[in-house]
């Protein structure tokens, strides 16, 4: 599936292309996360979404040094939507990596074996169970009493949906058995097919929009602000995991499921132990044949390493545990006509082609649009307007165009000509060398870019101004009220004009102005992210904020880097040759030359500096809080592992070091604090000695980290 995502196979990509594509994938995936998790309104199919993530994962696997600070692999879902109180999860609610075929499952077992350093004879048991297509939920019990339920949100912070969950029949208020003082039971809330159909029939009778699928209906039901409505929806749950737990209750995943059952939680009756990859794959096949007869939607099988001590050692990598994987079912397909290709202009000027399809029902959902990603994708698949195409989706709304049926092509059809001018502002649209994206060169002259930048500025992860969404920005810009981000903070001076707007009473204006005032103080990381610099996502915003500490320090370093960059010809692009400020920027974890270039280009544009200065004059941008480095000997230190480690695998050593706050890098420089050497260390050990960097044996290292 992944090979269909882009013109170039992953093993053929040049580093430049890979870097570019990773940037594109990061922003695309972030957008989809937002529509899916926050607005309950996905705009692409699950299959399409998974393909994007997989492509990202494949490129990252081949180019580990290009993994971005804001890599989608690190993120789960989107931040909590307003309307519910926010809840910090004591233990993050994470996501799962995906396997799309049997080989991926074998690879998973292989990775577990290598990470744990297990002999070939050692059996790896996994618990396999259906992956429920619902919403994850965390239920907190204190002294056996139900005290709180939270949705996943972005994995760190969810929404408090206690009142709604309390209406669910399957969730008891008290646990009759003896349980630890604090337990958080996690699982999936879903709606059965019969219930889903009944709800939609009722909505049709009431002339209300129907839900696209059971998952959306379950989400809509659980996130009702009025819990009496939730009470009318027969939501169900399967429990499968835990969050905070005052004391351990099991030694294996399987025993934990048995404990859940004893405590009265619904556990999926199809769960089973599989003792190797072949057995797991056979289980996947067996359940896929059962799938149509189940009363609930499932979209794959989840395998979890059974031994909890192994789970503990395997730990997590970015957004997902190393000890579990979701083995997805293949996508559903259908045939339709691609009526028109339209072009959307994004915040950074990227022109994205969109396929407008003759509406068609695939697996119970009507779909009418699909993104075509870029010009290469259109050319590679040979897509033309008027073509009959095969589309596919798995579980959700908008599909992917898989192939064109050439024999159904109309006689008068012509290849699609990608515009060489921006359809919004008429500026030249260009494709930079090695870029898949064609961009409008209009910058802030282009109304579409300007508008998208403003929308990004007020979006949830950025300034998150309550009551000021994309639609308001559209209207305010059209009315000349808001042209630049700084204008938002001048709206109070235009309050008379606001009050005259149709449908806006004093109360709504006062509320809006109050929420704008609340955002006059903003953390540096959000401020940087809100600027909408190409490739700079939330994680990079955070990295930059942590590194530079204050707005003044960041801007002056960026201006210095900009002038260094402007004075260095492209052929000397290597970070160190450009200058100290530029190389300092490139040294930040996850920031490569291409991202650094985008940042300095942004700061190099007088219009952008004007926007920043304008904002700085009316806002208080908070300095970044530095992390507490007191707790661990190696927090904040840069470590390089080299040679063959004997007591643990390289991956486990790296994970442990990172968990203790260290940064693990691949090459030795004068910034390296320690080099840990195993057997046959090679040139890195020599380089460390030359540079006077302390060299530790594996044993010294174990002593240093206290274990
Ligand atoms: S185990 C640490 N088991 O799938 C994560 N997840 O795509 C442990 N899901 O976030 C998750 N059925 O919301 C697990 N039987 C199952 C599941 C399941 C559905 C969801 C869950 C997770 C998402 C990842």
Boltz pocket constraint, residues with backbone or C-beta under 6 A from the ligand:
constraints:
  - pocket:
      binder: B
      contacts: [[A, 93], [A, 94], [A, 95], [A, 96], [A, 129], [A, 130], [A, 131], [A, 132], [A, 133], [A, 134], [A, 135], [A, 136], [A, 187], [A, 188], [A, 240], [A, 241], [A, 302], [A, 321], [A, 324], [A, 326]]
      max_distance: 6.0
